[in-house]
């Protein structure tokens, strides 16, 4: 190839680049969040629920639940509530309130809703048309979860194996709180029995002297610990509000019995709102 021919070739490439580079590098198309539903070709998610809620994950919030993709945050978003509204003439103004119970492995959609929740985004009478549309553009915002008659519950996960392995999952996580740490300790019953005048002040001093043992996030909303302390267990969890790193420790005293078993659900005195 001669120098002249090479120069002509470079001029042609430069002209092509000037045509296509602005389109590729300076696209003005804004990203639109999308939603689909379980059962559609776009629903690439775990049907069992990656958060580890089990049956609760299918029945909570009257079945209006969702898997999420980038919002999952390594399981921190499990239990969070969102208002999701689709965009279009057949979409209702209020949309649907959903609880995150699963993780979506997809680039096609941000939310994978239950079919019931997906249809509820439509105007009355347009539910079937909504389901015929396999994904839609949406807008969303995080909202406060509301369980007016429910305190936070702690469930001993089905994978637990007494007394060597304890896994816990929190249910009815109200408000806009994320649970980012979990710790447990065993009450010193010997000290309790030897304290003839066990006052509230003595109780607080005893609590301060206990060694809290951290649990790790196994996956989703499941926290676990190998070789847990024996006896009746107190736990605490760190609740951060609205995605903030600042929060507070919430203590559930003596909530786990000495002889716990897998599947046991335990109500605490803690209400998050």
C-alpha positions, 0 to 999 in steps of 0.5 A, a space after each residue: 500500500 502506497 503512502 498516498 493510498 494509506 493517507 486516503 484510507 486514513 481519511 476514510 476511517 476518520 470520516 467514518 469515526 466522525 459519523 459514529 463516535 458521537 452516537 456511541 460516546 455521547 448518547 443522550 438516551 437516559 436509562 429507564 428502570 424496568 420491571 418484569 414478573 415471575 413467569 416471563 422470559 425476562 425473569 432470571 431469578 431464584 424462585 425460592 427467594 435469595 433472601 432466605 425468607 422461605 414461605 414468609 417471602 411468598 406470603 408477606 404483604 399479601 404476596 406483593 413481593 419483588 426480586 431486585 438486581 442492583 438494589 440487592 446490596 449483598 442482601 442488605 436490601 432484603 425486607 425493604 419496601 418500594 413503591 413501583 409505578 409503571 409508565 404508560 396509558 394503562 398504568 395506575 397512578 399509585 402503582 404497587 407497594 412491594 417487599 424485596 425478598 429475592 435477588 434478580 440476576 438480570 440486566 433486562 429489569 431492575 424489579 422482578 415482581 410477583 405476577 400479582 404485584 405486576 398486574 396491580 400496577 395496571 388500571 382496573 380492567 387492564 390487568 391482563 394487558 399488563 401481563 401480556 407486556 413482559 416488561 415495562 418502564 417504571 419509576 420507584 422509591 423506597 418507602 417505609 414498611 408498615 406492619 402495625 400489629 407485628 413486632 420483629 420476629 426472629 426465625 431459627 433458619 431451617 439450615 440450623 443444626 442444634 447445637 453446632 450451627 445456628 442461623 437466624 433470619 429477621 421477619 417483619 422488619 418495619 420502617 426504612 431500616 437495614 439490618 447490618 450487624 447481628 450479635 448474640 451472647 448467653 446470659 450468665 445464669 450462675 451470676 443471676 442466681 447468686 445475686 440475691 438483690 438483682 436490680 435493674 442496675 445490676 442487670 445492666 452491669 451484667 449485660 455490659 460485662 457479657 462478650 457479644 459474639 458476632 454473626 456473619 451474613 450467610 446470604 440474603 437476610 440470613 445471619 449465622 454462627 458456628 458453635 454458638 453459645 449454649 443456654 438461653 440467648 440474647 441477641 442484638 442487631 444494628 438497624 440503620 435507617 433509610 440507607 444511612 450508615 448511622 443507626 442503633 443497636 436493638 436488643 432482644 433479651 433471652 429471645 432464643 431458648 436454650 434448646 432451640 430447633 430449626 424452624 422455630 419462630 420467636 417474637 421479640 418486644 421490638 417494633 420498628 416503624 
